[in-house]
Amino acid sequence: MAHEMMLLALQLGVILVATKLNGWFFSRKLKQPKVLGELVAGMVVGPYVLGAIPLGSLGALFPPVVGTVPVSPELYGIATVGSILLLFSSGLETDLPTFLRFSGKASVVGLGGVIVSFLLGAGVTVLLHPAVHSIMDPEALFLGTICTATSIGITARILGETKKISSPEGVTILAAAVLDDVISIVLLSVVVGISAVEMGGGSVAWGGIGAVALKAVGFWAICMVAGILVAPHLTKRMKGLESLGLVAELSFGIALLLAGLSEMAGLAMIIGAYITGLSFSQTDVSAEITERVKAVGEYFIPVFFAVMGMMVDFRAVGAVLGFGILFSVIAFAGKLIGCGFPALFVGFNLKGAFRIGAGMLPRGEVTLIVAGIGLASGAIGADMFGVAVMTMLLASVAAPPLLVQAFKGGSGYRKKLQEPDAGDVVTIELDFPSERAADFLRRTLADSFRSEGFFIRTIEGSVKSWQVRKEEMVFVMKRQGSKLEFTGKREHEAFVRLMLMESLVDFQEFVDSLKSMEQPEMMGAGLLMNMFAQK
């Protein structure tokens, strides 16, 4: 046990150094997403390249492990925690009203992507694989299913880096990707049932297969609705603990619990994590939870992507290179056409449709789950597992830069998004004689709002801004030079003005107390005299 833990510590150290440096190199020097650098780092230091080289008495740092996953269970477990952190954080950053508004469109996009991808994947296998003669052949069924899944993790990381998670295309991609994974897992249960019968020569038990599918879909729907309804009440209770750190820790604990329950229900753990984050996204502590979760995620999430890169067995890929490249191109086309074309009919223009198609390209954990089950069951051989790995590799490498480029330019949505009614929004302005005076009052106000139970989050941008929030009451405080601005709903105007009045009175009392003090020069002289007197 001591040797395994020592090896795990060394592996994590190498992974963190490699992913951080390579992520920096890809983002700063190559102008590519960090996730691409992390994936490549995993491929290079993993068990199929440098990690297999013996290091004296230590042996190989990443010795290949027999089985579907070529790394140790301990390392894979830490990578799994990283994937849960990533999707929990992505859910927290998703704007729930926009997500719900575009969920119908996402359903159309997700279903289109699954249907077209499955038919193209299974079809090209029948046409080009000499041993496969029917679309109902287990190998065709599994390769078709492999084409359907989308890696939410890779897509979410790119959308987060480009600040596009809450855009119309961003929420549509994430909602469709979640739906894709749900359908892929349901489809997997159907394919496993059919394949077992085909290989055994019996008849398909559609009733049992349907029950598994209904259980998975039902769990997903119930958790979505229950989470959105319960989370606001739950955070009210947790705030009574008077520790934001504890609130964040409990929230992540709930994400882990729901992730585990998702796995028990036949879904991927990342779906439960995303639902939890989405549920907490509209609470007034979401920014504080996000900040703390991201800090922890900086250590765990790169491990997840590095382990994804370590899955790539270049030997298996080389044996089926020609068919693998063609199959990967077909898989790309399935997502671009299957997801992009329906998007044109639900309000997106060509630019938006391409962004959605590109966002659905990455393959990852669910692809490997499907391929691994197919390999373990004997439905596919090592060569077709290599095709699945190649598809994941090419999609993981090609999708990040493609998606970043796709999001450059104007809006991808035909209609202009409805802005809040100007009559419902009010701005209060206060001018001060200096920037220091304005900033002093801003800090005084921040303390007053915090004492009233508000949470304050800094908004990144050229103008210094802060979001002030308590449950449903939200407004933005800005400082531009010596001017303070407060923008929010008209229904909250009276409360904000009252808080401003109280703070101004406190400010005036503070100024008056300063005037009543003895001269600052005299105080300073006294301090210096006492300092030298002590010596």
Secondary structure, 3 states (H helix, E strand, C coil): CHHHHHHHHHHHHHHHHHHHHHHHHHHHHCCCCHHHHHHHHHHHHCCCCHHHCECHHHCECCCCCCCCCCCCHHHHHHHHHHHHHHHHHHHHHCCHHHHHHCHHHHHHHHHHHHHHHHHHHHHHHHHHCCCCCCCCCHHHHHHHHHCCCCCHHHHHHHHHHCCCCCCHHHHHHHHHHHHHHHHHHHHHHHHHHHHHHHHHCCCCCHHHHHHHHHHHHHHHHHHHHHHHHHHHHHHHHHHCCCCHHHHHHHHHHHHHHHHHHHHHCCCCHHHHHHHHHHHHCCCCCHHHHHHHHHHHHHHHHHHHHHHHHHCCCHHHHHHCHHHHHHHHHHHHHHHHHHHHHHHCCCCECHHHHHHHHHHCCCCCHHHHHHHHHHHHHCCCCHHHHHHHHHHHHHHHHHHHHHHHHHCCCCCCECCCCCCCCHHHEEEEEEECCCHHHHHHHHHHHHHHHHHCCCEEEEECCCCEEEEEEECCEEEEEEEECCEEEEEEEHHHHHHHHHHHHHHHHHHHHHHHHHHCCCCHHHHHHHHHHHHHHHC
